[in-house]
Amino acid sequence: MKLSEKRCIPCEGGTPPLGEAETNVLLNEVPLWSLREGHLWRSFRFKNFIEAIAFVNSVAKLAEEEAHHPDITIRYNKVDLELWTHAIKGLSENDFILASKIDMAYP
């Protein structure tokens, strides 16, 4: 099943974060994302601020639907997203699922 077809499932403390091998396999499924300090990261560019905010609002809707929320930085026509699972202090499959869905929402 594709990541974009999966749903995020709640993680709880005590669940181990993904290992390096698992992370690398999943990273291949979201090739426009990279790892930064153990978090998934991607930058998006837009024509203007209005388009950037519209995208952020679509990401917010996805995040609420999946109950998994990225860190978001907005700079005029640029949006940076960072994903990691706070409850386990590392990456989970949820991060990759949401990244895949965000990729589909990018115009």
N, CA, C and O atoms as a GROMACS GRO file, in nm:
protein
  428
    1MET      N    1   0.084  -0.118   0.000
    1MET     CA    2   0.000   0.000   0.000
    1MET      C    3   0.089   0.124   0.000
    1MET      O    4   0.188   0.130   0.073
    2LYS      N    5   0.053   0.223  -0.081
    2LYS     CA    6   0.128   0.348  -0.085
    2LYS      C    7   0.113   0.424   0.047
    2LYS      O    8   0.011   0.413   0.115
    3LEU      N    9   0.216   0.500   0.081
    3LEU     CA   10   0.210   0.580   0.204
    3LEU      C   11   0.090   0.673   0.203
    3LEU      O   12   0.023   0.690   0.305
    4SER      N   13   0.062   0.734   0.087
    4SER     CA   14  -0.048   0.830   0.078
    4SER      C   15  -0.185   0.765   0.099
    4SER      O   16  -0.283   0.836   0.121
    5GLU      N   17  -0.193   0.633   0.092
    5GLU     CA   18  -0.318   0.561   0.113
    5GLU      C   19  -0.335   0.515   0.258
    5GLU      O   20  -0.442   0.469   0.296
    6LYS      N   21  -0.230   0.527   0.336
    6LYS     CA   22  -0.234   0.485   0.476
    6LYS      C   23  -0.286   0.598   0.564
    6LYS      O   24  -0.294   0.713   0.520
    7ARG      N   25  -0.320   0.564   0.686
    7ARG     CA   26  -0.362   0.662   0.786
    7ARG      C   27  -0.261   0.663   0.900
    7ARG      O   28  -0.203   0.560   0.934
    8CYS      N   29  -0.241   0.778   0.958
    8CYS     CA   30  -0.155   0.788   1.076
    8CYS      C   31  -0.225   0.720   1.193
    8CYS      O   32  -0.346   0.733   1.212
    9ILE      N   33  -0.146   0.648   1.272
    9ILE     CA   34  -0.199   0.586   1.392
    9ILE      C   35  -0.125   0.645   1.513
    9ILE      O   36  -0.005   0.668   1.506
   10PRO      N   37  -0.196   0.670   1.620
   10PRO     CA   38  -0.132   0.735   1.736
   10PRO      C   39  -0.012   0.655   1.789
   10PRO      O   40  -0.019   0.533   1.804
   11CYS      N   41   0.095   0.726   1.815
   11CYS     CA   42   0.213   0.666   1.879
   11CYS      C   43   0.212   0.706   2.025
   11CYS      O   44   0.165   0.813   2.062
   12GLU      N   45   0.265   0.618   2.106
   12GLU     CA   46   0.274   0.649   2.248
   12GLU      C   47   0.419   0.638   2.292
   12GLU      O   48   0.499   0.568   2.231
   13GLY      N   49   0.450   0.709   2.399
   13GLY     CA   50   0.583   0.698   2.456
   13GLY      C   51   0.615   0.552   2.483
   13GLY      O   52   0.526   0.475   2.520
   14GLY      N   53   0.739   0.514   2.465
   14GLY     CA   54   0.778   0.376   2.484
   14GLY      C   55   0.789   0.302   2.351
   14GLY      O   56   0.856   0.200   2.343
   15THR      N   57   0.722   0.354   2.248
   15THR     CA   58   0.736   0.298   2.113
   15THR      C   59   0.870   0.347   2.058
   15THR      O   60   0.896   0.467   2.061
   16PRO      N   61   0.954   0.258   2.009
   16PRO     CA   62   1.085   0.304   1.959
   16PRO      C   63   1.071   0.378   1.825
   16PRO      O   64   0.986   0.342   1.743
   17PRO      N   65   1.153   0.480   1.804
   17PRO     CA   66   1.155   0.545   1.673
   17PRO      C   67   1.209   0.448   1.567
   17PRO      O   68   1.271   0.347   1.600
   18LEU      N   69   1.184   0.480   1.441
   18LEU     CA   70   1.234   0.397   1.332
   18LEU      C   71   1.386   0.390   1.335
   18LEU      O   72   1.453   0.487   1.371
   19GLY      N   73   1.439   0.277   1.297
   19GLY     CA   74   1.582   0.261   1.284
   19GLY      C   75   1.630   0.319   1.151
   19GLY      O   76   1.550   0.360   1.068
   20GLU      N   77   1.759   0.321   1.133
   20GLU     CA   78   1.819   0.379   1.013
   20GLU      C   79   1.774   0.308   0.886
   20GLU      O   80   1.743   0.373   0.786
   21ALA      N   81   1.771   0.176   0.888
   21ALA     CA   82   1.732   0.099   0.768
   21ALA      C   83   1.587   0.128   0.730
   21ALA      O   84   1.556   0.152   0.613
   22GLU      N   85   1.497   0.125   0.829
   22GLU     CA   86   1.355   0.154   0.803
   22GLU      C   87   1.337   0.297   0.753
   22GLU      O   88   1.260   0.321   0.660
   23THR      N   89   1.409   0.390   0.813
   23THR     CA   90   1.401   0.530   0.772
   23THR      C   91   1.444   0.545   0.627
   23THR      O   92   1.378   0.616   0.550
   24ASN      N   93   1.552   0.482   0.588
   24ASN     CA   94   1.603   0.494   0.451
   24ASN      C   95   1.506   0.436   0.349
   24ASN      O   96   1.490   0.492   0.240
   25VAL      N   97   1.442   0.325   0.383
   25VAL     CA   98   1.342   0.266   0.292
   25VAL      C   99   1.226   0.364   0.272
   25VAL      O  100   1.185   0.388   0.158
   26LEU      N  101   1.175   0.419   0.381
   26LEU     CA  102   1.062   0.512   0.372
   26LEU      C  103   1.102   0.643   0.306
   26LEU      O  104   1.022   0.704   0.235
   27LEU      N  105   1.224   0.686   0.328
   27LEU     CA  106   1.272   0.811   0.267
   27LEU      C  107   1.272   0.800   0.115
   27LEU      O  108   1.251   0.899   0.046
   28ASN      N  109   1.295   0.680   0.064
   28ASN     CA  110   1.290   0.659  -0.082
   28ASN      C  111   1.149   0.681  -0.137
   28ASN      O  112   1.134   0.708  -0.256
   29GLU      N  113   1.048   0.669  -0.052
   29GLU     CA  114   0.910   0.688  -0.096
   29GLU      C  115   0.868   0.835  -0.096
   29GLU      O  116   0.764   0.870  -0.152
   30VAL      N  117   0.947   0.920  -0.032
   30VAL     CA  118   0.922   1.066  -0.033
   30VAL      C  119   1.053   1.135  -0.071
   30VAL      O  120   1.114   1.203   0.012
   31PRO      N  121   1.097   1.118  -0.196
   31PRO     CA  122   1.232   1.159  -0.236
   31PRO      C  123   1.260   1.309  -0.231
   31PRO      O  124   1.376   1.350  -0.235
   32LEU      N  125   1.157   1.391  -0.222
   32LEU     CA  126   1.180   1.536  -0.215
   32LEU      C  127   1.203   1.585  -0.072
   32LEU      O  128   1.231   1.702  -0.049
   33TRP      N  129   1.190   1.494   0.022
   33TRP     CA  130   1.214   1.525   0.163
   33TRP      C  131   1.356   1.482   0.199
   33TRP      O  132   1.412   1.392   0.137
   34SER      N  133   1.413   1.548   0.299
   34SER     CA  134   1.547   1.510   0.344
   34SER      C  135   1.546   1.500   0.497
   34SER      O  136   1.450   1.542   0.563
   35LEU      N  137   1.652   1.445   0.549
   35LEU     CA  138   1.668   1.436   0.694
   35LEU      C  139   1.753   1.552   0.743
   35LEU      O  140   1.858   1.581   0.686
   36ARG      N  141   1.707   1.617   0.846
   36ARG     CA  142   1.782   1.723   0.913
   36ARG      C  143   1.770   1.700   1.062
   36ARG      O  144   1.662   1.707   1.120
   37GLU      N  145   1.884   1.674   1.123
   37GLU     CA  146   1.888   1.651   1.268
   37GLU      C  147   1.784   1.547   1.311
   37GLU      O  148   1.720   1.562   1.415
   38GLY      N  149   1.769   1.442   1.232
   38GLY     CA  150   1.679   1.334   1.267
   38GLY      C  151   1.532   1.360   1.238
   38GLY      O  152   1.446   1.280   1.276
   39HIS      N  153   1.502   1.471   1.172
   39HIS     CA  154   1.364   1.504   1.138
   39HIS      C  155   1.349   1.507   0.986
   39HIS      O  156   1.446   1.532   0.914
   40LEU      N  157   1.228   1.480   0.937
   40LEU     CA  158   1.199   1.497   0.794
   40LEU      C  159   1.181   1.645   0.767
   40LEU      O  160   1.119   1.716   0.846
   41TRP      N  161   1.235   1.693   0.656
   41TRP     CA  162   1.230   1.835   0.626
   41TRP      C  163   1.211   1.856   0.477
   41TRP      O  164   1.267   1.784   0.395
   42ARG      N  165   1.129   1.957   0.442
   42ARG     CA  166   1.116   1.997   0.302
   42ARG      C  167   1.077   2.144   0.296
   42ARG      O  168   1.004   2.194   0.380
   43SER      N  169   1.128   2.210   0.194
   43SER     CA  170   1.096   2.350   0.168
   43SER      C  171   1.010   2.359   0.042
   43SER      O  172   1.035   2.288  -0.056
   44PHE      N  173   0.910   2.444   0.045
   44PHE     CA  174   0.819   2.466  -0.067
   44PHE      C  175   0.821   2.613  -0.106
   44PHE      O  176   0.826   2.699  -0.019
   45ARG      N  177   0.817   2.642  -0.235
   45ARG     CA  178   0.817   2.781  -0.284
   45ARG      C  179   0.688   2.810  -0.360
   45ARG      O  180   0.630   2.723  -0.425
   46PHE      N  181   0.646   2.937  -0.350
   46PHE     CA  182   0.521   2.981  -0.413
   46PHE      C  183   0.542   3.116  -0.481
   46PHE      O  184   0.645   3.181  -0.460
   47LYS      N  185   0.445   3.156  -0.561
   47LYS     CA  186   0.454   3.285  -0.631
   47LYS      C  187   0.446   3.402  -0.535
   47LYS      O  188   0.509   3.505  -0.555
   48ASN      N  189   0.366   3.384  -0.428
   48ASN     CA  190   0.345   3.495  -0.336
   48ASN      C  191   0.298   3.443  -0.200
   48ASN      O  192   0.283   3.323  -0.179
   49PHE      N  193   0.276   3.535  -0.110
   49PHE     CA  194   0.236   3.503   0.027
   49PHE      C  195   0.099   3.435   0.031
   49PHE      O  196   0.079   3.340   0.107
   50ILE      N  197   0.005   3.483  -0.049
   50ILE     CA  198  -0.130   3.426  -0.050
   50ILE      C  199  -0.126   3.278  -0.087
   50ILE      O  200  -0.194   3.197  -0.024
   51GLU      N  201  -0.048   3.243  -0.188
   51GLU     CA  202  -0.036   3.102  -0.227
   51GLU      C  203   0.030   3.020  -0.117
   51GLU      O  204  -0.008   2.905  -0.092
   52ALA      N  205   0.130   3.078  -0.051
   52ALA     CA  206   0.197   3.007   0.059
   52ALA      C  207   0.099   2.979   0.172
   52ALA      O  208   0.098   2.869   0.227
   53ILE      N  209   0.019   3.077   0.207
   53ILE     CA  210  -0.078   3.060   0.316
   53ILE      C  211  -0.186   2.959   0.277
   53ILE      O  212  -0.230   2.880   0.361
   54ALA      N  213  -0.230   2.962   0.152
   54ALA     CA  214  -0.330   2.864   0.106
   54ALA      C  215  -0.275   2.722   0.122
   54ALA      O  216  -0.346   2.631   0.164
   55PHE      N  217  -0.148   2.704   0.087
   55PHE     CA  218  -0.084   2.573   0.104
   55PHE      C  219  -0.077   2.535   0.252
   55PHE      O  220  -0.108   2.421   0.287
   56VAL      N  221  -0.037   2.627   0.336
   56VAL     CA  222  -0.029   2.600   0.480
   56VAL      C  223  -0.167   2.559   0.532
   56VAL      O  224  -0.177   2.468   0.614
   57ASN      N  225  -0.271   2.625   0.486
   57ASN     CA  226  -0.406   2.588   0.529
   57ASN      C  227  -0.442   2.446   0.483
   57ASN      O  228  -0.509   2.373   0.556
   58SER      N  229  -0.399   2.408   0.363
   58SER     CA  230  -0.427   2.271   0.318
   58SER      C  231  -0.347   2.170   0.400
   58SER      O  232  -0.396   2.062   0.430
   59VAL      N  233  -0.225   2.206   0.438
   59VAL     CA  234  -0.144   2.120   0.525
   59VAL      C  235  -0.210   2.109   0.662
   59VAL      O  236  -0.213   2.001   0.722
   60ALA      N  237  -0.263   2.219   0.713
   60ALA     CA  238  -0.330   2.217   0.843
   60ALA      C  239  -0.450   2.122   0.840
   60ALA      O  240  -0.473   2.048   0.936
   61LYS      N  241  -0.526   2.125   0.732
   61LYS     CA  242  -0.641   2.036   0.718
   61LYS      C  243  -0.596   1.889   0.717
   61LYS      O  244  -0.655   1.805   0.786
   62LEU      N  245  -0.492   1.858   0.640
   62LEU     CA  246  -0.437   1.721   0.638
   62LEU      C  247  -0.390   1.680   0.777
   62LEU      O  248  -0.417   1.569   0.823
   63ALA      N  249  -0.318   1.770   0.842
   63ALA     CA  250  -0.262   1.740   0.974
   63ALA      C  251  -0.373   1.709   1.075
   63ALA      O  252  -0.361   1.616   1.155
   64GLU      N  253  -0.480   1.786   1.069
   64GLU     CA  254  -0.592   1.760   1.159
   64GLU      C  255  -0.659   1.626   1.128
   64GLU      O  256  -0.694   1.551   1.219
   65GLU      N  257  -0.677   1.596   0.999
   65GLU     CA  258  -0.738   1.470   0.959
   65GLU      C  259  -0.654   1.350   1.006
   65GLU      O  260  -0.709   1.246   1.043
   66GLU      N  261  -0.522   1.366   1.005
   66GLU     CA  262  -0.432   1.257   1.043
   66GLU      C  263  -0.392   1.263   1.190
   66GLU      O  264  -0.327   1.171   1.240
   67ALA      N  265  -0.430   1.370   1.260
   67ALA     CA  266  -0.391   1.391   1.400
   67ALA      C  267  -0.239   1.381   1.416
   67ALA      O  268  -0.188   1.322   1.511
   68HIS      N  269  -0.170   1.441   1.319
   68HIS     CA  270  -0.023   1.442   1.320
   68HIS      C  271   0.019   1.577   1.261
   68HIS      O  272  -0.017   1.608   1.148
   69HIS      N  273   0.093   1.655   1.336
   69HIS     CA  274   0.112   1.796   1.302
   69HIS      C  275   0.259   1.832   1.280
   69HIS      O  276   0.344   1.804   1.364
   70PRO      N  277   0.288   1.896   1.165
   70PRO     CA  278   0.425   1.937   1.136
   70PRO      C  279   0.458   2.070   1.204
   70PRO      O  280   0.369   2.145   1.243
   71ASP      N  281   0.587   2.096   1.217
   71ASP     CA  282   0.632   2.230   1.252
   71ASP      C  283   0.637   2.306   1.120
   71ASP      O  284   0.688   2.256   1.020
   72ILE      N  285   0.585   2.428   1.120
   72ILE     CA  286   0.572   2.507   0.997
   72ILE      C  287   0.640   2.642   1.015
   72ILE      O  288   0.619   2.711   1.115
   73THR      N  289   0.723   2.678   0.916
   73THR     CA  290   0.786   2.810   0.912
   73THR      C  291   0.746   2.876   0.780
   73THR      O  292   0.761   2.817   0.674
   74ILE      N  293   0.694   2.998   0.788
   74ILE     CA  294   0.651   3.071   0.668
   74ILE      C  295   0.737   3.196   0.653
   74ILE      O  296   0.753   3.274   0.747
   75ARG      N  297   0.792   3.214   0.533
   75ARG     CA  298   0.868   3.334   0.498
   75ARG      C  299   0.819   3.383   0.362
   75ARG      O  300   0.864   3.331   0.260
   76TYR      N  301   0.729   3.478   0.358
   76TYR     CA  302   0.668   3.535   0.238
   76TYR      C  303   0.622   3.427   0.140
   76TYR      O  304   0.507   3.383   0.148
   77ASN      N  305   0.708   3.382   0.047
   77ASN     CA  306   0.666   3.284  -0.053
   77ASN      C  307   0.732   3.147  -0.032
   77ASN      O  308   0.738   3.066  -0.124
   78LYS      N  309   0.782   3.123   0.087
   78LYS     CA  310   0.851   2.998   0.117
   78LYS      C  311   0.793   2.938   0.244
   78LYS      O  312   0.772   3.007   0.344
   79VAL      N  313   0.767   2.808   0.238
   79VAL     CA  314   0.715   2.735   0.354
   79VAL      C  315   0.808   2.618   0.381
   79VAL      O  316   0.833   2.536   0.292
   80ASP      N  317   0.860   2.609   0.502
   80ASP     CA  318   0.942   2.496   0.544
   80ASP      C  319   0.858   2.410   0.638
   80ASP      O  320   0.794   2.461   0.730
   81LEU      N  321   0.860   2.279   0.613
   81LEU     CA  322   0.788   2.186   0.699
   81LEU      C  323   0.886   2.088   0.760
   81LEU      O  324   0.979   2.041   0.694
   82GLU      N  325   0.864   2.058   0.886
   82GLU     CA  326   0.949   1.964   0.959
   82GLU      C  327   0.858   1.864   1.029
   82GLU      O  328   0.764   1.902   1.099
   83LEU      N  329   0.886   1.738   1.009
   83LEU     CA  330   0.805   1.631   1.068
   83LEU      C  331   0.890   1.540   1.156
   83LEU      O  332   1.000   1.501   1.119
   84TRP      N  333   0.837   1.509   1.270
   84TRP     CA  334   0.892   1.407   1.358
   84TRP      C  335   0.787   1.379   1.463
   84TRP      O  336   0.699   1.461   1.486
   85THR      N  337   0.796   1.265   1.525
   85THR     CA  338   0.694   1.223   1.620
   85THR      C  339   0.743   1.257   1.761
   85THR      O  340   0.829   1.190   1.817
   86HIS      N  341   0.684   1.363   1.815
   86HIS     CA  342   0.726   1.414   1.945
   86HIS      C  343   0.716   1.309   2.056
   86HIS      O  344   0.803   1.300   2.142
   87ALA      N  345   0.609   1.228   2.052
   87ALA     CA  346   0.585   1.131   2.160
   87ALA      C  347   0.697   1.028   2.172
   87ALA      O  348   0.722   0.977   2.281
   88ILE      N  349   0.764   0.998   2.060
   88ILE     CA  350   0.871   0.898   2.066
   88ILE      C  351   1.009   0.960   2.042
   88ILE      O  352   1.110   0.891   2.036
   89LYS      N  353   1.010   1.093   2.030
   89LYS     CA  354   1.135   1.168   2.013
   89LYS      C  355   1.217   1.117   1.893
   89LYS      O  356   1.338   1.100   1.901
   90GLY      N  357   1.147   1.092   1.783
   90GLY     CA  358   1.213   1.044   1.662
   90GLY      C  359   1.112   1.026   1.550
   90GLY      O  360   1.000   1.076   1.558
   91LEU      N  361   1.153   0.957   1.447
   91LEU     CA  362   1.067   0.936   1.331
   91LEU      C  363   0.982   0.811   1.345
   91LEU      O  364   1.026   0.709   1.398
   92SER      N  365   0.859   0.821   1.297
   92SER     CA  366   0.768   0.706   1.289
   92SER      C  367   0.713   0.701   1.147
   92SER      O  368   0.733   0.794   1.069
   93GLU      N  369   0.646   0.593   1.114
   93GLU     CA  370   0.586   0.584   0.981
   93GLU      C  371   0.488   0.699   0.958
   93GLU      O  372   0.470   0.743   0.844
   94ASN      N  373   0.425   0.749   1.065
   94ASN     CA  374   0.331   0.861   1.052
   94ASN      C  375   0.395   0.981   0.984
   94ASN      O  376   0.330   1.049   0.904
   95ASP      N  377   0.520   1.009   1.014
   95ASP     CA  378   0.588   1.123   0.953
   95ASP      C  379   0.595   1.108   0.802
   95ASP      O  380   0.577   1.204   0.728
   96PHE      N  381   0.621   0.987   0.757
   96PHE     CA  382   0.633   0.961   0.614
   96PHE      C  383   0.496   0.958   0.546
   96PHE      O  384   0.483   1.000   0.431
   97ILE      N  385   0.395   0.910   0.617
   97ILE     CA  386   0.259   0.912   0.564
   97ILE      C  387   0.216   1.056   0.540
   97ILE      O  388   0.166   1.090   0.433
   98LEU      N  389   0.234   1.141   0.641
   98LEU     CA  390   0.194   1.280   0.626
   98LEU      C  391   0.276   1.351   0.519
   98LEU      O  392   0.222   1.431   0.443
   99ALA      N  393   0.405   1.323   0.512
   99ALA     CA  394   0.490   1.383   0.408
   99ALA      C  395   0.437   1.348   0.269
   99ALA      O  396   0.431   1.433   0.181
  100SER      N  397   0.398   1.223   0.250
  100SER     CA  398   0.345   1.178   0.122
  100SER      C  399   0.216   1.251   0.087
  100SER      O  400   0.195   1.291  -0.027
  101LYS      N  401   0.130   1.268   0.185
  101LYS     CA  402   0.003   1.338   0.162
  101LYS      C  403   0.027   1.486   0.134
  101LYS      O  404  -0.042   1.547   0.052
  102ILE      N  405   0.124   1.544   0.203
  102ILE     CA  406   0.158   1.684   0.178
  102ILE      C  407   0.211   1.702   0.037
  102ILE      O  408   0.176   1.798  -0.031
  103ASP      N  409   0.294   1.609  -0.009
  103ASP     CA  410   0.344   1.615  -0.146
  103ASP      C  411   0.230   1.618  -0.247
  103ASP      O  412   0.236   1.689  -0.347
  104MET      N  413   0.127   1.542  -0.220
  104MET     CA  414   0.011   1.538  -0.313
  104MET      C  415  -0.066   1.669  -0.310
  104MET      O  416  -0.133   1.703  -0.408
  105ALA      N  417  -0.059   1.744  -0.201
  105ALA     CA  418  -0.132   1.871  -0.189
  105ALA      C  419  -0.057   1.989  -0.249
  105ALA      O  420  -0.114   2.096  -0.269
  106TYR      N  421   0.072   1.969  -0.277
  106TYR     CA  422   0.154   2.077  -0.331
  106TYR      C  423   0.117   2.099  -0.478
  106TYR      O  424   0.122   2.005  -0.558
  107PRO      N  425   0.078   2.222  -0.512
  107PRO     CA  426   0.033   2.248  -0.652
  107PRO      C  427   0.142   2.233  -0.755
  107PRO      O  428   0.117   2.251  -0.874
   0.00000   0.00000   0.00000
